[in-house]
Amino acid sequence: MRARHFLLAFAFTLAAKTGFAQAVEANVTQGTRSPIPIAITTLTGAGDATANGASISSVVAADLERSGLFRPIAQAAFIEQISNGDATPRFPDWRQINAQAVMTGTVTSIGGDRVRVTFRLWDALGETQIAGKEFNTYSRNWRRIAHLIADEIYKRMTGELGYFDTRIVYVAESGIQTKRVKRLAIMDQDGENHKYLTDGQQLVLTPRFSPNTQQILYMSYANNAPRVFLRDLQTGREESLGKFNGMSFAPRFNHDGSRMLMSIAQGGQTSIYEMDLRSRSMKRLTNSPGIDTSPSYSPDGRRIVFNSDRGGSQQLYVMDSSGGSVQRISFGSGNYATPVWSPRGDKIAFTKMSGGAFYIGIMNPDGSGERLLTQSWLVEGPSWAPNGRVIVFNRGAPGGSTRLYSVDITGFNLRELVTPGDASDPAWSPLLQM
Amino acid sequence: MFFEQRSLKLSAGLHIGLLLIAAFGLPALLPDAPEIQPTVITVDILPIAERSNVRPSDKPIQKAQKAPSKTPPKPVPPKPKPAAPKPQPKPPEPVEEEKPFDPNEGAEPQKPKPPKEVKPKTEPKQETDEFDKLLNDLEKTAEKSEKEAKDQTTQEENRTQSNAPFDETLPLALSEQDALNSAFIPCWSPPAGAKDAANLIVVVLAQYTPDGRLIDAKLDPKQQGRYNSDSFFRAAADSALRATRMPNCNPLKNLPASLYPKLKYTKINFDPRVMAQ
C-alpha cells in the first residue's frame, strides 16, 4: 500500500516536472505599492489591569500602521471573533475581509506581577502559521512586549529588522528665539514614556546613542566651553569625558563602542580625529585646509563618510578608517552636510542645501542613486532607525518652531513624531537589549 | 349546517379578496423610488491579437521613482501634467499625502521632449474675444499632448501594460502574453525599499484548472535554499505566493479563452527590478 502511494506521488511529481518544462511563462514586472492588510486581534486571556490583550494589541497595530507598510483592519470588520488565541483561525472569514495576515495570541497572569504573552502570525491565504513567540516578563513591561511582537511581525512579513523596540533621544526646545532653553529628552519611538534628562541650565547639543543603548553621549556648553558628557540611562549617572575645545558636534561611536570619531577645530582648520576608548589615544585622520566634519562610521567600521569643503564647496567624502583613500561621492550643486551611514550599510543619509531650500536625501556609498526624500524651509540632522529603513530628522518653520519627522527611504510615509514641544537633533537608538 | 358552510366560504372569499387588494393595491400608494442614475464609465475591451497595441496613459500604472542623475535637481514644485481636453479615462491619481516627494518631477528631463513640430505659422490674431483665446489655448494643448502621447510609448518609464509601441493606425489590442503578464498586477506588492530589491526575482510554479482556478502554487525548488536563508528573499517569495492566491487573482479572470487551457502549468516570474529603481 505504501509502495503504491509512493509510486503515485512519484508519478504526479514526474508529471508536474514534465508539465512545467513546457509551462506557459508570465513575467510580472509591475505591482501595487500598497500597505499589507493585516488583522490584529485582541489577545485572549485575563492578563492583568495593565498588561491586557486589548492594550497590547492596540500598540502592535499602531506600530505596524505607523511604519506605512501595513494597514491594520478595523476590528469592527472582523467576522470571526477569536476566543482562543492559540486556535487556528477560520481562514475564509479573514480572506473575506481581505486580510493577508492575522495575529492572534494570549496573555496570562502567572503570578508575582508577571505575565506570559504569546502571539501567532498566520498567513490567511496560505492557511498556515508563519511566526510565533512567547514572552514571560513583568507586567509593567507590556509596552515593550507589544513592540517586540510588532518587530517580529514586521520582520517576518518584510524581511527587514524591526525598529519598534527603540527609543529616540532629542533636544527639547522652548522659550523665545533669543533666549532658547534646550533640554535633553528621551522617549519611546512612538512618543510614549517621555522624560527630560537635563534641566535646561546648560546648552545641550547633538545627543548620540552608544551601541549598547544604555548610554548617551552629548555636547554641553558651560561658560562657552564645549564638554562631552556620557550619561547612563539606567542609573542616571553622568560623567564628563573632558573639554574638547574646537569641537562643535558630539562624537560618533563605531559599531561596538570601542572607538569614536570627532572633528576638532585647531589652528584655523577643522580635522577629523579618532579616539580609542580603551587606550584613550587620539589619531588624526584628515589634514586638509578647510573644514572636515560630521564623520560617521560604516556599520563594519572599515570606512568613514564625512563632509568637507576642501574642494571649494561642502561635499561628501568617503575614506578608509585609517584615513586613506579619500574619495568624493557627492557632485551636485549646493552643499551637503551631516552624512550618516545606514545601519544596513547600503545608504548614506545627508542634509542638502540648494537654491535656498533644505533637503533630506540618501545615496549609495559610492555616490550613485542620489534621491531626495523631503524638502522644506529647514530640514536637517538625519538619524537612522536601526533597520536602515526609516530616517528621523528635524524640520523647522519660518516662525522658529522645529519638530521631528520621520520618512521611509522610499520617500513615502512622511510623519510627524509627536513631542510635547519643539524638538531638534534627534538620535535613534539601536534595538533595545532584552 | 348549510348556512354555516356558506358563511365560511363567504368569509374565506372576502379575506382572500382583501389580501389580494393589499398585495397589489398598497404598493401603488407608495412614492416612486428615485431613479438611480448609473455612473457611466467608458472602458475599452481590448480584443486579443498577435501584437499588443495599447494607447499609453498620461501616467504609467506604477511610475517607478527614478533616481536622479548627478545633475542637481531644481527645487520647483511638481508641474501638473497638461490635461487633455477630451474626456478620456485617466489612471487614478495617488492621494496627495501619500505621494512621495520627488523634486525631480517635472524638473528632471525624464521624458526627453521631442523637438516642436514646425507648423506653418499662422498670422497672430488679435485676441479680441477671451473665449476664442481659451479655445486656441485648448487646441494647442491638445495637439501638444497628442504629440507627447505618441512619443511617450517608447520611453522606458512610460511603459504601461505592454512593451509594444503604439500605432494609432491599428485597432487597440492586447496580446495573450501581455494579458497574462498583467493579470497579477493588482495582487502583487513588490518589496519596495528592501535592500538589494533588484535581485529579489521570485519564480512561482502554479497549476490552474481550465477555468482559471488555482490548484497549487509553490516556489521554484531551485530557490528553496535562498528562501530558507535570506529573510528578504523569503518575504519577497511569500508576497509573490500571496499574489497568486488573492481573490482578485484566483480565479484568473478576463483572460482570452484560448489562454485558459494553456495555464495548466504556469511559470510566473515576479521581477521587481523596474519598480525598485
HADDOCK unambig.tbl for C-alpha pairs under 7 A between the chains (distance, minus, plus):
assign (segid A and resid 19 and name CA) (segid B and resid 265 and name CA) 5.91 0.50 0.50
assign (segid A and resid 20 and name CA) (segid B and resid 265 and name CA) 5.43 0.50 0.50
assign (segid A and resid 20 and name CA) (segid B and resid 266 and name CA) 6.90 0.50 0.50
assign (segid A and resid 23 and name CA) (segid B and resid 265 and name CA) 4.84 0.50 0.50
assign (segid A and resid 23 and name CA) (segid B and resid 266 and name CA) 4.98 0.50 0.50
assign (segid A and resid 23 and name CA) (segid B and resid 267 and name CA) 5.98 0.50 0.50
assign (segid A and resid 24 and name CA) (segid B and resid 262 and name CA) 6.59 0.50 0.50
assign (segid A and resid 24 and name CA) (segid B and resid 263 and name CA) 6.41 0.50 0.50
assign (segid A and resid 24 and name CA) (segid B and resid 265 and name CA) 6.43 0.50 0.50
assign (segid A and resid 24 and name CA) (segid B and resid 266 and name CA) 4.78 0.50 0.50
assign (segid A and resid 24 and name CA) (segid B and resid 267 and name CA) 6.06 0.50 0.50
assign (segid A and resid 25 and name CA) (segid B and resid 266 and name CA) 5.75 0.50 0.50
assign (segid A and resid 25 and name CA) (segid B and resid 267 and name CA) 4.68 0.50 0.50
assign (segid A and resid 25 and name CA) (segid B and resid 268 and name CA) 5.76 0.50 0.50
assign (segid A and resid 26 and name CA) (segid B and resid 180 and name CA) 6.07 0.50 0.50
assign (segid A and resid 26 and name CA) (segid B and resid 181 and name CA) 5.12 0.50 0.50
assign (segid A and resid 26 and name CA) (segid B and resid 267 and name CA) 6.21 0.50 0.50
assign (segid A and resid 26 and name CA) (segid B and resid 268 and name CA) 4.68 0.50 0.50
assign (segid A and resid 26 and name CA) (segid B and resid 269 and name CA) 6.08 0.50 0.50
assign (segid A and resid 27 and name CA) (segid B and resid 181 and name CA) 5.34 0.50 0.50
assign (segid A and resid 27 and name CA) (segid B and resid 268 and name CA) 6.01 0.50 0.50
assign (segid A and resid 27 and name CA) (segid B and resid 269 and name CA) 4.86 0.50 0.50
assign (segid A and resid 27 and name CA) (segid B and resid 270 and name CA) 6.32 0.50 0.50
assign (segid A and resid 28 and name CA) (segid B and resid 181 and name CA) 5.26 0.50 0.50
assign (segid A and resid 28 and name CA) (segid B and resid 182 and name CA) 6.93 0.50 0.50
assign (segid A and resid 28 and name CA) (segid B and resid 184 and name CA) 6.84 0.50 0.50
assign (segid A and resid 28 and name CA) (segid B and resid 185 and name CA) 7.00 0.50 0.50
assign (segid A and resid 28 and name CA) (segid B and resid 269 and name CA) 5.96 0.50 0.50
assign (segid A and resid 28 and name CA) (segid B and resid 270 and name CA) 4.93 0.50 0.50
assign (segid A and resid 28 and name CA) (segid B and resid 271 and name CA) 6.04 0.50 0.50
assign (segid A and resid 29 and name CA) (segid B and resid 270 and name CA) 6.28 0.50 0.50
assign (segid A and resid 29 and name CA) (segid B and resid 271 and name CA) 5.00 0.50 0.50
assign (segid A and resid 29 and name CA) (segid B and resid 272 and name CA) 5.81 0.50 0.50
assign (segid A and resid 29 and name CA) (segid B and resid 274 and name CA) 6.43 0.50 0.50
assign (segid A and resid 30 and name CA) (segid B and resid 62 and name CA) 6.85 0.50 0.50
assign (segid A and resid 30 and name CA) (segid B and resid 185 and name CA) 5.79 0.50 0.50
assign (segid A and resid 30 and name CA) (segid B and resid 275 and name CA) 6.55 0.50 0.50
assign (segid A and resid 31 and name CA) (segid B and resid 185 and name CA) 4.44 0.50 0.50
assign (segid A and resid 31 and name CA) (segid B and resid 186 and name CA) 6.14 0.50 0.50
assign (segid A and resid 31 and name CA) (segid B and resid 187 and name CA) 6.97 0.50 0.50
assign (segid A and resid 31 and name CA) (segid B and resid 188 and name CA) 4.93 0.50 0.50
assign (segid A and resid 31 and name CA) (segid B and resid 189 and name CA) 5.47 0.50 0.50
assign (segid A and resid 31 and name CA) (segid B and resid 190 and name CA) 6.26 0.50 0.50
assign (segid A and resid 32 and name CA) (segid B and resid 62 and name CA) 6.96 0.50 0.50
assign (segid A and resid 32 and name CA) (segid B and resid 185 and name CA) 6.73 0.50 0.50
assign (segid A and resid 32 and name CA) (segid B and resid 186 and name CA) 6.18 0.50 0.50
assign (segid A and resid 32 and name CA) (segid B and resid 188 and name CA) 6.16 0.50 0.50
assign (segid A and resid 32 and name CA) (segid B and resid 189 and name CA) 5.16 0.50 0.50
assign (segid A and resid 33 and name CA) (segid B and resid 189 and name CA) 5.76 0.50 0.50
assign (segid A and resid 34 and name CA) (segid B and resid 189 and name CA) 6.71 0.50 0.50
assign (segid A and resid 125 and name CA) (segid B and resid 242 and name CA) 6.26 0.50 0.50
assign (segid A and resid 125 and name CA) (segid B and resid 245 and name CA) 6.13 0.50 0.50
assign (segid A and resid 125 and name CA) (segid B and resid 246 and name CA) 6.88 0.50 0.50
assign (segid A and resid 156 and name CA) (segid B and resid 235 and name CA) 6.72 0.50 0.50
assign (segid A and resid 157 and name CA) (segid B and resid 235 and name CA) 5.50 0.50 0.50
assign (segid A and resid 158 and name CA) (segid B and resid 232 and name CA) 6.65 0.50 0.50
assign (segid A and resid 158 and name CA) (segid B and resid 235 and name CA) 5.15 0.50 0.50
assign (segid A and resid 159 and name CA) (segid B and resid 231 and name CA) 4.52 0.50 0.50
assign (segid A and resid 159 and name CA) (segid B and resid 232 and name CA) 4.08 0.50 0.50
assign (segid A and resid 159 and name CA) (segid B and resid 234 and name CA) 6.88 0.50 0.50
assign (segid A and resid 159 and name CA) (segid B and resid 235 and name CA) 5.17 0.50 0.50
assign (segid A and resid 160 and name CA) (segid B and resid 232 and name CA) 6.62 0.50 0.50
assign (segid A and resid 331 and name CA) (segid B and resid 70 and name CA) 6.23 0.50 0.50
assign (segid A and resid 332 and name CA) (segid B and resid 70 and name CA) 5.77 0.50 0.50
assign (segid A and resid 332 and name CA) (segid B and resid 71 and name CA) 5.67 0.50 0.50
assign (segid A and resid 332 and name CA) (segid B and resid 72 and name CA) 4.79 0.50 0.50
assign (segid A and resid 333 and name CA) (segid B and resid 72 and name CA) 5.51 0.50 0.50
assign (segid A and resid 355 and name CA) (segid B and resid 75 and name CA) 6.69 0.50 0.50
assign (segid A and resid 369 and name CA) (segid B and resid 67 and name CA) 5.27 0.50 0.50
assign (segid A and resid 369 and name CA) (segid B and resid 68 and name CA) 6.72 0.50 0.50
assign (segid A and resid 370 and name CA) (segid B and resid 67 and name CA) 6.16 0.50 0.50
assign (segid A and resid 370 and name CA) (segid B and resid 68 and name CA) 6.06 0.50 0.50
assign (segid A and resid 371 and name CA) (segid B and resid 67 and name CA) 5.69 0.50 0.50
assign (segid A and resid 371 and name CA) (segid B and resid 68 and name CA) 6.16 0.50 0.50
assign (segid A and resid 372 and name CA) (segid B and resid 102 and name CA) 6.85 0.50 0.50
assign (segid A and resid 373 and name CA) (segid B and resid 101 and name CA) 5.72 0.50 0.50
assign (segid A and resid 373 and name CA) (segid B and resid 102 and name CA) 6.92 0.50 0.50
assign (segid A and resid 374 and name CA) (segid B and resid 101 and name CA) 5.67 0.50 0.50
assign (segid A and resid 409 and name CA) (segid B and resid 193 and name CA) 6.41 0.50 0.50
assign (segid A and resid 410 and name CA) (segid B and resid 193 and name CA) 5.56 0.50 0.50
assign (segid A and resid 411 and name CA) (segid B and resid 100 and name CA) 4.78 0.50 0.50
assign (segid A and resid 411 and name CA) (segid B and resid 101 and name CA) 5.97 0.50 0.50
assign (segid A and resid 412 and name CA) (segid B and resid 98 and name CA) 6.22 0.50 0.50
assign (segid A and resid 412 and name CA) (segid B and resid 99 and name CA) 6.72 0.50 0.50
assign (segid A and resid 412 and name CA) (segid B and resid 100 and name CA) 4.76 0.50 0.50
assign (segid A and resid 413 and name CA) (segid B and resid 98 and name CA) 6.59 0.50 0.50
